[in-house]
Amino acid sequence: MYVLGYYIILFTRFIGVAILFVYPLAGWLILTALDTWDYGISLRAGIDFKKYQIFDKSLDLWFNVFMLLSAWYFQWPNSSIFLALFLLRFLGEMFLLLTHKRIFLLYFPNIIHFFYPLYLVYLYLLQDKYNNNLVLLILLVVAALPKLFEEYLLHYKNYIDHNSDNYLNGSGASKLRTDN
């Protein structure tokens, strides 16, 4: 049952990016929730960590492409920021692909992921009052700090959520996370 659920999540993450062109913030929330929950379900489905990483990072890249495309589609001011943030993470993904070392995801963080919803809030609520580059710089810093912390926990400290950790340590699951 978990295998089916995992593949439904993967499929939903794949096609769900289309919602970014209709409801950008709702789409971001849904896709982020699915991305957050998929690891625990993949464990229970018996998906080994390397296979999980391939699926997850591919879908993360797909999500980033569609965040970039939606910024262009809606012709948001400063959409070139999205291109720069996309390219930053794309480099990290390429280094991961070439070296199989997740530390590159810390060096090239996925800031676009946290910047996107902040930019939406800015665009729809604050742009009329505060339309300047200083606000965008502040938004970038506000997005970068928690994202760097998250990347550090996930890709340097190998943090695993409590429920997944209990599953791995308590149920005799066969595959542990490794960075070979």
ChimeraX commands (.cxc) that place a marker at each C-alpha (Angstrom):
marker #1 position 0.00,0.00,0.00 radius 0.5
marker #1 position 2.88,2.40,0.78 radius 0.5
marker #1 position 4.43,1.71,-2.62 radius 0.5
marker #1 position 1.25,2.81,-4.36 radius 0.5
marker #1 position 1.01,5.85,-2.09 radius 0.5
marker #1 position 4.61,6.79,-2.80 radius 0.5
marker #1 position 4.12,6.59,-6.56 radius 0.5
marker #1 position 0.91,8.61,-6.30 radius 0.5
marker #1 position 2.87,11.31,-4.45 radius 0.5
marker #1 position 5.58,11.25,-7.13 radius 0.5
marker #1 position 2.98,11.52,-9.89 radius 0.5
marker #1 position 1.17,14.33,-8.07 radius 0.5
marker #1 position 4.44,16.22,-7.59 radius 0.5
marker #1 position 5.16,15.77,-11.30 radius 0.5
marker #1 position 1.83,17.04,-12.67 radius 0.5
marker #1 position 1.00,19.31,-9.73 radius 0.5
marker #1 position 3.41,21.99,-10.91 radius 0.5
marker #1 position 0.72,23.13,-13.34 radius 0.5
marker #1 position -1.23,24.64,-10.44 radius 0.5
marker #1 position 1.53,27.26,-10.11 radius 0.5
marker #1 position 0.08,28.91,-13.22 radius 0.5
marker #1 position -3.38,29.22,-11.67 radius 0.5
marker #1 position -2.85,29.48,-7.90 radius 0.5
marker #1 position 0.86,30.09,-7.31 radius 0.5
marker #1 position 0.81,30.17,-3.50 radius 0.5
marker #1 position -1.59,27.22,-3.12 radius 0.5
marker #1 position 0.47,25.25,-5.63 radius 0.5
marker #1 position 3.65,26.01,-3.72 radius 0.5
marker #1 position 2.04,24.92,-0.44 radius 0.5
marker #1 position 0.72,21.65,-1.87 radius 0.5
marker #1 position 3.97,20.73,-3.61 radius 0.5
marker #1 position 6.04,21.65,-0.55 radius 0.5
marker #1 position 3.84,19.50,1.68 radius 0.5
marker #1 position 4.19,16.53,-0.68 radius 0.5
marker #1 position 7.95,17.05,-0.84 radius 0.5
marker #1 position 8.09,17.11,2.95 radius 0.5
marker #1 position 6.05,13.92,3.44 radius 0.5
marker #1 position 7.45,11.77,0.67 radius 0.5
marker #1 position 10.56,10.54,2.50 radius 0.5
marker #1 position 8.68,8.84,5.33 radius 0.5
marker #1 position 6.35,7.15,2.86 radius 0.5
marker #1 position 9.28,6.08,0.67 radius 0.5
marker #1 position 10.87,4.39,3.69 radius 0.5
marker #1 position 7.72,2.44,4.42 radius 0.5
marker #1 position 7.47,1.55,0.71 radius 0.5
marker #1 position 10.95,0.03,0.85 radius 0.5
marker #1 position 12.52,2.55,-1.54 radius 0.5
marker #1 position 16.27,2.69,-0.93 radius 0.5
marker #1 position 17.81,6.07,-0.19 radius 0.5
marker #1 position 19.73,6.43,-3.46 radius 0.5
marker #1 position 16.62,5.77,-5.51 radius 0.5
marker #1 position 14.65,8.15,-3.30 radius 0.5
marker #1 position 17.28,10.86,-3.84 radius 0.5
marker #1 position 17.09,10.46,-7.62 radius 0.5
marker #1 position 13.30,10.82,-7.61 radius 0.5
marker #1 position 13.27,13.62,-5.04 radius 0.5
marker #1 position 16.01,15.76,-6.55 radius 0.5
marker #1 position 14.59,15.33,-10.05 radius 0.5
marker #1 position 11.18,16.48,-8.85 radius 0.5
marker #1 position 12.74,19.34,-6.88 radius 0.5
marker #1 position 14.45,20.50,-10.07 radius 0.5
marker #1 position 11.14,20.13,-11.97 radius 0.5
marker #1 position 9.42,22.23,-9.27 radius 0.5
marker #1 position 12.14,24.90,-9.51 radius 0.5
marker #1 position 11.76,25.05,-13.31 radius 0.5
marker #1 position 8.05,25.68,-12.92 radius 0.5
marker #1 position 8.54,28.33,-10.23 radius 0.5
marker #1 position 10.85,30.08,-12.70 radius 0.5
marker #1 position 8.40,29.61,-15.59 radius 0.5
marker #1 position 5.47,30.90,-13.55 radius 0.5
marker #1 position 7.43,34.05,-12.68 radius 0.5
marker #1 position 7.95,34.62,-16.41 radius 0.5
marker #1 position 4.36,33.63,-17.26 radius 0.5
marker #1 position 2.94,36.21,-14.84 radius 0.5
marker #1 position 5.63,38.69,-15.96 radius 0.5
marker #1 position 6.58,39.47,-12.40 radius 0.5
marker #1 position 8.96,42.35,-11.97 radius 0.5
marker #1 position 12.45,41.18,-11.05 radius 0.5
marker #1 position 11.84,37.68,-12.42 radius 0.5
marker #1 position 15.55,37.56,-13.28 radius 0.5
marker #1 position 16.09,36.90,-9.56 radius 0.5
marker #1 position 14.27,33.61,-10.06 radius 0.5
marker #1 position 16.61,32.71,-12.91 radius 0.5
marker #1 position 19.67,33.41,-10.75 radius 0.5
marker #1 position 18.28,31.35,-7.87 radius 0.5
marker #1 position 17.33,28.54,-10.23 radius 0.5
marker #1 position 20.84,28.45,-11.71 radius 0.5
marker #1 position 22.38,28.45,-8.24 radius 0.5
marker #1 position 20.52,25.28,-7.27 radius 0.5
marker #1 position 20.94,23.75,-10.72 radius 0.5
marker #1 position 24.71,23.90,-10.22 radius 0.5
marker #1 position 24.32,22.10,-6.91 radius 0.5
marker #1 position 22.19,19.43,-8.55 radius 0.5
marker #1 position 24.78,18.95,-11.29 radius 0.5
marker #1 position 27.61,18.60,-8.76 radius 0.5
marker #1 position 25.48,16.09,-6.84 radius 0.5
marker #1 position 24.89,14.14,-10.04 radius 0.5
marker #1 position 28.60,14.09,-10.89 radius 0.5
marker #1 position 30.04,13.43,-7.42 radius 0.5
marker #1 position 27.15,11.80,-5.50 radius 0.5
marker #1 position 28.04,14.07,-2.56 radius 0.5
marker #1 position 25.03,15.78,-1.03 radius 0.5
marker #1 position 27.22,18.46,0.57 radius 0.5
marker #1 position 26.99,20.37,-2.73 radius 0.5
marker #1 position 23.32,20.96,-1.96 radius 0.5
marker #1 position 24.47,22.96,1.06 radius 0.5
marker #1 position 26.96,24.94,-1.03 radius 0.5
marker #1 position 24.30,25.66,-3.67 radius 0.5
marker #1 position 21.12,26.02,-1.61 radius 0.5
marker #1 position 17.58,25.88,-2.96 radius 0.5
marker #1 position 16.79,29.47,-2.00 radius 0.5
marker #1 position 14.23,29.78,-4.78 radius 0.5
marker #1 position 12.04,27.40,-2.79 radius 0.5
marker #1 position 11.67,29.83,0.13 radius 0.5
marker #1 position 11.94,33.01,-1.92 radius 0.5
marker #1 position 8.95,32.14,-4.14 radius 0.5
marker #1 position 6.22,32.44,-1.45 radius 0.5
marker #1 position 7.88,35.50,0.10 radius 0.5
marker #1 position 7.94,37.17,-3.29 radius 0.5
marker #1 position 4.26,36.37,-3.78 radius 0.5
marker #1 position 3.41,38.04,-0.48 radius 0.5
marker #1 position 5.56,41.02,-1.44 radius 0.5
marker #1 position 4.03,41.22,-4.91 radius 0.5
marker #1 position 0.40,41.10,-3.81 radius 0.5
marker #1 position 0.55,42.86,-0.44 radius 0.5
marker #1 position 3.62,45.06,-0.18 radius 0.5
marker #1 position 4.78,46.12,-3.63 radius 0.5
marker #1 position 2.61,49.23,-3.75 radius 0.5
marker #1 position 4.06,50.46,-0.45 radius 0.5
marker #1 position 7.65,49.23,-0.71 radius 0.5
marker #1 position 8.71,48.94,-4.34 radius 0.5
marker #1 position 12.49,48.96,-4.12 radius 0.5
marker #1 position 15.56,46.79,-4.32 radius 0.5
marker #1 position 16.24,46.93,-0.58 radius 0.5
marker #1 position 13.00,45.05,0.07 radius 0.5
marker #1 position 14.00,42.40,-2.46 radius 0.5
marker #1 position 17.40,42.06,-0.80 radius 0.5
marker #1 position 15.72,41.64,2.58 radius 0.5
marker #1 position 13.41,38.99,1.11 radius 0.5
marker #1 position 16.43,37.15,-0.29 radius 0.5
marker #1 position 18.14,37.19,3.10 radius 0.5
marker #1 position 14.94,36.10,4.85 radius 0.5
marker #1 position 14.62,33.21,2.37 radius 0.5
marker #1 position 18.31,32.29,2.45 radius 0.5
marker #1 position 18.83,32.02,6.21 radius 0.5
marker #1 position 16.24,29.34,7.01 radius 0.5
marker #1 position 17.00,27.53,3.76 radius 0.5
marker #1 position 20.72,27.39,4.56 radius 0.5
marker #1 position 19.86,26.03,8.00 radius 0.5
marker #1 position 17.58,23.41,6.45 radius 0.5
marker #1 position 20.21,22.41,3.87 radius 0.5
marker #1 position 22.79,22.14,6.66 radius 0.5
marker #1 position 20.53,19.84,8.69 radius 0.5
marker #1 position 19.51,17.68,5.74 radius 0.5
marker #1 position 22.69,17.43,3.70 radius 0.5
marker #1 position 25.48,17.90,6.24 radius 0.5
marker #1 position 24.06,16.62,9.52 radius 0.5
marker #1 position 21.84,14.03,7.79 radius 0.5
marker #1 position 18.86,14.97,9.93 radius 0.5
marker #1 position 15.94,12.60,9.73 radius 0.5
marker #1 position 12.50,13.35,11.11 radius 0.5
marker #1 position 11.46,11.66,14.34 radius 0.5
marker #1 position 8.84,9.33,12.82 radius 0.5
marker #1 position 11.16,8.12,10.06 radius 0.5
marker #1 position 14.01,7.69,12.54 radius 0.5
marker #1 position 11.75,5.58,14.78 radius 0.5
marker #1 position 10.70,3.53,11.78 radius 0.5
marker #1 position 14.28,2.88,10.70 radius 0.5
marker #1 position 15.50,2.05,14.20 radius 0.5
marker #1 position 12.44,0.26,15.50 radius 0.5
marker #1 position 11.07,-1.83,12.70 radius 0.5
marker #1 position 14.19,-3.39,11.29 radius 0.5
marker #1 position 13.95,-1.52,7.99 radius 0.5
marker #1 position 16.81,-2.68,5.83 radius 0.5
marker #1 position 18.10,0.46,4.13 radius 0.5
marker #1 position 19.64,3.34,6.08 radius 0.5
marker #1 position 20.61,6.70,4.69 radius 0.5
marker #1 position 24.15,6.78,3.34 radius 0.5
marker #1 position 26.28,9.19,1.35 radius 0.5
marker #1 position 28.44,6.80,-0.66 radius 0.5
marker link #1:1,2 radius 0.2
marker link #1:2,3 radius 0.2
marker link #1:3,4 radius 0.2
marker link #1:4,5 radius 0.2
marker link #1:5,6 radius 0.2
marker link #1:6,7 radius 0.2
marker link #1:7,8 radius 0.2
marker link #1:8,9 radius 0.2
marker link #1:9,10 radius 0.2
marker link #1:10,11 radius 0.2
marker link #1:11,12 radius 0.2
marker link #1:12,13 radius 0.2
marker link #1:13,14 radius 0.2
marker link #1:14,15 radius 0.2
marker link #1:15,16 radius 0.2
marker link #1:16,17 radius 0.2
marker link #1:17,18 radius 0.2
marker link #1:18,19 radius 0.2
marker link #1:19,20 radius 0.2
marker link #1:20,21 radius 0.2
marker link #1:21,22 radius 0.2
marker link #1:22,23 radius 0.2
marker link #1:23,24 radius 0.2
marker link #1:24,25 radius 0.2
marker link #1:25,26 radius 0.2
marker link #1:26,27 radius 0.2
marker link #1:27,28 radius 0.2
marker link #1:28,29 radius 0.2
marker link #1:29,30 radius 0.2
marker link #1:30,31 radius 0.2
marker link #1:31,32 radius 0.2
marker link #1:32,33 radius 0.2
marker link #1:33,34 radius 0.2
marker link #1:34,35 radius 0.2
marker link #1:35,36 radius 0.2
marker link #1:36,37 radius 0.2
marker link #1:37,38 radius 0.2
marker link #1:38,39 radius 0.2
marker link #1:39,40 radius 0.2
marker link #1:40,41 radius 0.2
marker link #1:41,42 radius 0.2
marker link #1:42,43 radius 0.2
marker link #1:43,44 radius 0.2
marker link #1:44,45 radius 0.2
marker link #1:45,46 radius 0.2
marker link #1:46,47 radius 0.2
marker link #1:47,48 radius 0.2
marker link #1:48,49 radius 0.2
marker link #1:49,50 radius 0.2
marker link #1:50,51 radius 0.2
marker link #1:51,52 radius 0.2
marker link #1:52,53 radius 0.2
marker link #1:53,54 radius 0.2
marker link #1:54,55 radius 0.2
marker link #1:55,56 radius 0.2
marker link #1:56,57 radius 0.2
marker link #1:57,58 radius 0.2
marker link #1:58,59 radius 0.2
marker link #1:59,60 radius 0.2
marker link #1:60,61 radius 0.2
marker link #1:61,62 radius 0.2
marker link #1:62,63 radius 0.2
marker link #1:63,64 radius 0.2
marker link #1:64,65 radius 0.2
marker link #1:65,66 radius 0.2
marker link #1:66,67 radius 0.2
marker link #1:67,68 radius 0.2
marker link #1:68,69 radius 0.2
marker link #1:69,70 radius 0.2
marker link #1:70,71 radius 0.2
marker link #1:71,72 radius 0.2
marker link #1:72,73 radius 0.2
marker link #1:73,74 radius 0.2
marker link #1:74,75 radius 0.2
marker link #1:75,76 radius 0.2
marker link #1:76,77 radius 0.2
marker link #1:77,78 radius 0.2
marker link #1:78,79 radius 0.2
marker link #1:79,80 radius 0.2
marker link #1:80,81 radius 0.2
marker link #1:81,82 radius 0.2
marker link #1:82,83 radius 0.2
marker link #1:83,84 radius 0.2
marker link #1:84,85 radius 0.2
marker link #1:85,86 radius 0.2
marker link #1:86,87 radius 0.2
marker link #1:87,88 radius 0.2
marker link #1:88,89 radius 0.2
marker link #1:89,90 radius 0.2
marker link #1:90,91 radius 0.2
marker link #1:91,92 radius 0.2
marker link #1:92,93 radius 0.2
marker link #1:93,94 radius 0.2
marker link #1:94,95 radius 0.2
marker link #1:95,96 radius 0.2
marker link #1:96,97 radius 0.2
marker link #1:97,98 radius 0.2
marker link #1:98,99 radius 0.2
marker link #1:99,100 radius 0.2
marker link #1:100,101 radius 0.2
marker link #1:101,102 radius 0.2
marker link #1:102,103 radius 0.2
marker link #1:103,104 radius 0.2
marker link #1:104,105 radius 0.2
marker link #1:105,106 radius 0.2
marker link #1:106,107 radius 0.2
marker link #1:107,108 radius 0.2
marker link #1:108,109 radius 0.2
marker link #1:109,110 radius 0.2
marker link #1:110,111 radius 0.2
marker link #1:111,112 radius 0.2
marker link #1:112,113 radius 0.2
marker link #1:113,114 radius 0.2
marker link #1:114,115 radius 0.2
marker link #1:115,116 radius 0.2
marker link #1:116,117 radius 0.2
marker link #1:117,118 radius 0.2
marker link #1:118,119 radius 0.2
marker link #1:119,120 radius 0.2
marker link #1:120,121 radius 0.2
marker link #1:121,122 radius 0.2
marker link #1:122,123 radius 0.2
marker link #1:123,124 radius 0.2
marker link #1:124,125 radius 0.2
marker link #1:125,126 radius 0.2
marker link #1:126,127 radius 0.2
marker link #1:127,128 radius 0.2
marker link #1:128,129 radius 0.2
marker link #1:129,130 radius 0.2
marker link #1:130,131 radius 0.2
marker link #1:131,132 radius 0.2
marker link #1:132,133 radius 0.2
marker link #1:133,134 radius 0.2
marker link #1:134,135 radius 0.2
marker link #1:135,136 radius 0.2
marker link #1:136,137 radius 0.2
marker link #1:137,138 radius 0.2
marker link #1:138,139 radius 0.2
marker link #1:139,140 radius 0.2
marker link #1:140,141 radius 0.2
marker link #1:141,142 radius 0.2
marker link #1:142,143 radius 0.2
marker link #1:143,144 radius 0.2
marker link #1:144,145 radius 0.2
marker link #1:145,146 radius 0.2
marker link #1:146,147 radius 0.2
marker link #1:147,148 radius 0.2
marker link #1:148,149 radius 0.2
marker link #1:149,150 radius 0.2
marker link #1:150,151 radius 0.2
marker link #1:151,152 radius 0.2
marker link #1:152,153 radius 0.2
marker link #1:153,154 radius 0.2
marker link #1:154,155 radius 0.2
marker link #1:155,156 radius 0.2
marker link #1:156,157 radius 0.2
marker link #1:157,158 radius 0.2
marker link #1:158,159 radius 0.2
marker link #1:159,160 radius 0.2
marker link #1:160,161 radius 0.2
marker link #1:161,162 radius 0.2
marker link #1:162,163 radius 0.2
marker link #1:163,164 radius 0.2
marker link #1:164,165 radius 0.2
marker link #1:165,166 radius 0.2
marker link #1:166,167 radius 0.2
marker link #1:167,168 radius 0.2
marker link #1:168,169 radius 0.2
marker link #1:169,170 radius 0.2
marker link #1:170,171 radius 0.2
marker link #1:171,172 radius 0.2
marker link #1:172,173 radius 0.2
marker link #1:173,174 radius 0.2
marker link #1:174,175 radius 0.2
marker link #1:175,176 radius 0.2
marker link #1:176,177 radius 0.2
marker link #1:177,178 radius 0.2
marker link #1:178,179 radius 0.2
marker link #1:179,180 radius 0.2
view
